[in-house]
Amino acid sequence: MNTQGEDQKVAYICEGTCQAKITQEQYDKGLTKCGTESCTYFGKPFKKVKV
């Protein structure tokens, strides 16, 4: 049985042109901002979303 709330997974996405998606583990290791120089959101923090 899947209890809602406890087992919810999250990801982090870039809202710019690159549309990058990273895992919670990557975020926890320090990948918190878009690093794609050609992206319109370069240098901006990723947005946390439920998956």
C-alpha positions as a LaTeX table, in Angstrom:
\begin{tabular}{lrrr}
\hline
Residue & $x$ (\AA) & $y$ (\AA) & $z$ (\AA) \\
\hline
Met1 & 0.00 & 0.00 & 0.00 \\
Asn2 & 1.36 & 3.39 & $-0.99$ \\
Thr3 & 0.68 & 6.01 & 1.64 \\
Gln4 & 0.50 & 9.43 & 0.14 \\
Gly5 & 2.86 & 11.99 & 1.59 \\
Glu6 & 5.45 & 9.72 & 3.17 \\
Asp7 & 6.76 & 8.03 & 0.04 \\
Gln8 & 6.45 & 10.96 & $-2.34$ \\
Lys9 & 9.47 & 11.44 & $-4.51$ \\
Val10 & 10.75 & 14.79 & $-5.63$ \\
Ala11 & 12.87 & 16.02 & $-8.47$ \\
Tyr12 & 14.29 & 19.40 & $-9.33$ \\
Ile13 & 13.74 & 21.01 & $-12.70$ \\
Cys14 & 15.06 & 23.97 & $-14.61$ \\
Glu15 & 12.29 & 26.20 & $-15.83$ \\
Gly16 & 14.47 & 27.63 & $-18.57$ \\
Thr17 & 15.14 & 26.46 & $-22.12$ \\
Cys18 & 17.32 & 23.48 & $-21.13$ \\
Gln19 & 14.52 & 21.82 & $-19.09$ \\
Ala20 & 17.07 & 19.93 & $-16.95$ \\
Lys21 & 15.74 & 17.47 & $-14.38$ \\
Ile22 & 17.84 & 16.29 & $-11.46$ \\
Thr23 & 17.31 & 13.93 & $-8.54$ \\
Gln24 & 17.13 & 14.69 & $-4.83$ \\
Glu25 & 20.51 & 13.00 & $-4.44$ \\
Gln26 & 22.13 & 15.26 & $-7.04$ \\
Tyr27 & 20.58 & 18.31 & $-5.39$ \\
Asp28 & 21.82 & 17.21 & $-1.95$ \\
Lys29 & 25.35 & 16.85 & $-3.36$ \\
Gly30 & 25.37 & 20.52 & $-4.36$ \\
Leu31 & 23.80 & 20.71 & $-7.81$ \\
Thr32 & 21.28 & 23.44 & $-6.98$ \\
Lys33 & 21.46 & 25.82 & $-9.94$ \\
Cys34 & 21.31 & 25.53 & $-13.71$ \\
Gly35 & 24.79 & 25.26 & $-15.20$ \\
Thr36 & 23.90 & 25.27 & $-18.89$ \\
Glu37 & 25.35 & 28.51 & $-20.22$ \\
Ser38 & 22.99 & 28.65 & $-23.20$ \\
Cys39 & 19.90 & 28.28 & $-20.97$ \\
Thr40 & 17.67 & 31.24 & $-20.22$ \\
Tyr41 & 17.77 & 30.25 & $-16.52$ \\
Phe42 & 21.56 & 29.85 & $-16.29$ \\
Gly43 & 22.65 & 30.37 & $-12.68$ \\
Lys44 & 19.12 & 30.28 & $-11.30$ \\
Pro45 & 18.02 & 27.68 & $-8.73$ \\
Phe46 & 16.11 & 24.56 & $-9.73$ \\
Lys47 & 12.43 & 24.28 & $-8.82$ \\
Lys48 & 11.36 & 21.40 & $-6.55$ \\
Val49 & 8.52 & 19.30 & $-7.97$ \\
Lys50 & 6.73 & 16.11 & $-6.94$ \\
Val51 & 7.07 & 13.15 & $-9.28$ \\
\hline
\end{tabular}
